[in-house]
């Protein structure tokens, strides 16, 4: 199949496919005599795998490692995959904590000013933001 057909089946863009090829996430396809790329079922499977990984917010390097694991049956590769997911979970937990902290900060700022209820043009929120 040609790149446009592959993109349609995978639910992505032609540019995404070229990007993934350039980053060695999908193998380079063979070319016809007229220099068209010809993709097969393995390319589609890899693209669907990549899209699934991206939906989990995995980085390109994490996806590359996991893709290598998919093609390997060695136990140490499976342990590597487990470690990648474990580290990704830790990063997500940290992001969640950071967002809670951000929400708390914004709530504190918001409570310092009540919009139109200014006391002589002074606003606690603005004062806090402009404090040196």
Secondary structure, DSSP 8 states (H G I E B T S, - for coil): --HHHHHHHHTS-HHHHHHHHHTTSS---EE-TT--EE--HHHHHHHHHHHHHHHTT--HHHHHHHHHHHT---HHHHHHHHHHHHHHHHHHHHHHHHHHHHHHHHHHHHHT--TT--BTTB-HHHHHHT--
